[in-house]
Amino acid sequence: MKVLYITFAVVLVDVVTKILVKGIHLPFVGIRLSGMPYGSSISIIDDFLKLTFIENPGMAFGIRVSNKEYLALFTIVASVGLLVYLYKIRKESFWLRMPLALILAGAIGNLINRVFFGVLFGYAPLLQGNVVDFIDVDFFDLQIFDYSLNRWPIFNFADIAVTTGVILLLIFYRKGKEEKI
């Protein structure tokens, strides 16, 4: 189950970066970090890569959900399911387990926002928080039928982990099933 170290590291990076961007004030321990103003951007590489602080109240790509509690509960159930599955395949190939560990990390990272950030930052009850997004990349324009995307949606490290995990799973699934490490 050493792949869970990957999960833990990614969740830690994700949560810490989100708190650095959003800021936090915990007077009972003497912590005050101002963070970025909502909607503001800091250019990293011209207009190609920026830190832009927004919050996503829904799912990936800003898809709205009617009941945020169900989304949080579904993510909890899916995360527990992934954890159980990772335990069951603990002797399988690293290339099968590692992508699942990344997907689990991304799910947990965004779940922490949905479950706790509303209460921690005082804007929503438990299970109704928003996900902090801040990585703003100007990829190529994308045209699919009548849908045009001229700027990639802003994302975070949890989103990178899920996307990378899915891509690696698609690439290495067959190899992982054939080879045991």
N, C-alpha and C positions, 0 to 999 in steps of 0.2 A: 504494500500500500504506500510505497514511497512516492507515487505520483501525487498523493495528497499534499506533499510538500509544495508541489507546483501550484496546486489549488490554493493553498494557504498564502503563498507568496503573491500570486496574482490578486487575490482578494485584498491583501494588505496594501499593495500598490494602488489598487483601484480606490479603496476607501480613503487612504491618506491623500491621494491626489484630488479627490472630490472635496474633501474637507479643506485642503489648501486653496482650492478655487472658490468654494462657497464661503469659507471662513467659519469660525465657531467662537462662541463665548461661553465658557464654563466657569462662572465665578467661584463655585465651591472648590475648585482646584487651582484657581488663579490663571486660567488659560484664556487669552483673548487674541484671536487671529482674525484680521479684518477681511481677508479674501478679496475677491473682485466684485465690483458692482454688477448687478444683474444686467445682462445684455452687452456688457463691455467686451472689447477684444484687445488682445496684445499680439502684435505681429511677431512671428518667429522667423519665417522665411517669406518676406514680402506679403503678397496676398495669397500665396499658395498654402501656407500653414500658419494658423493663428490659434491662440487660446481664446475661446469665446464662451462665456458663461451663460448657459441657459438651463432650464429645467424641463424635463419631459414628463408630463402627467400621465402618459399612456404607455404604449408598448414601443417596440422598435419603429424607427422612422416616424415617430410622433403619432402613430395610429391610436386614436382615442378608444377608450374602453368605458363601458357604461358602469361597471362595478369594479372599482380598484381592489376591493377586498378579495374578490374572486381571483383576480390576476395574481395577487400576492399569495393566496392560498394555493393556487395551481402551481406557482413557482416553488413553493415549499414542498409540495407533494412530488413535483418533478425532480427537485434537488435530492430529496430523500431516496427517490427511485434510482437516480444516477449513482448515489453513494452506495446503495445496496448492490447495484449492478457492478460497480467498480470492485466491490468486495468479492463478488462471485467470480469475476474474471481476473482476480489478483495474480494468477499464475500465467496469464496470457501474455502476449507480446506487449512490449512497451509502446509500440506504435498503434496498438489498439486502445491501451489504457490512457496514454498521455492526452490524446485529443478529447477524450471524455472528461479528464481532469480539468482541461481548459474550459470546456462547456460548463461544467459544474462551477468553476470559479466565476465565470461571467454571470451565471444565474444567481449565485450567492451575492456577488458584488452589487448587482442591481436590486436584489431582494432586500439587502440591508437598507438601501435608500427607501424603497417602498414601505417597508415595515417600520423603520425607526426614525427616518429623517423628519417626517412631519411632526412627530412628538418632540424630538430633540431640538428642532429649530422653531417650534411653536406655531406652525401654520396648518397642521392637520392632525387628526387622531391616528392612532396605531393602524397600520395596514393601508394608509392612504397618502403616503408621502410621494414626492416626485423624484425622478432619477436625475442626478446632476450630469450634464453633458458639457464638454468643453473642448474637445479636439475638433478643430474646424479646418478641413482640407478642401481645397478647390481642385477637385479631380476634373477630368474631361467632361464635356457636356454629353448627356445621354438622352437619346431619343428612341422610345419604343412605342410604335404606333402613334397615338395622339398624346402620349405622356412625355413631357420634357423635363429633364432634371439638369439644371445649369449649375448647381452647387450641391455637393454631397451633404447629407444630413450630419449635423454635429453629433459626435459620439464620445465614448469614454473607454477606459481600459477594459472594463467588463465586456463591452461590445466587441472589442478587438479579440478578447479571449474566446468568446463564443464563435465569432466568425472564423478565427484561425483554427479552432477545434473542429468545426464542421468541415472546413476545407481539408485539413489533415486527415480526418476520418474518411472523407471521400477518396483521397489519394492513397492512403495506406491501409484501408480496411481489409482488402484481400490479402495483402502482404502480412498484416498482423494476424490474420486467421491461420495463415500457412506457417508462420514462424513464431515459435514461443521463445521468449527470453526469460 
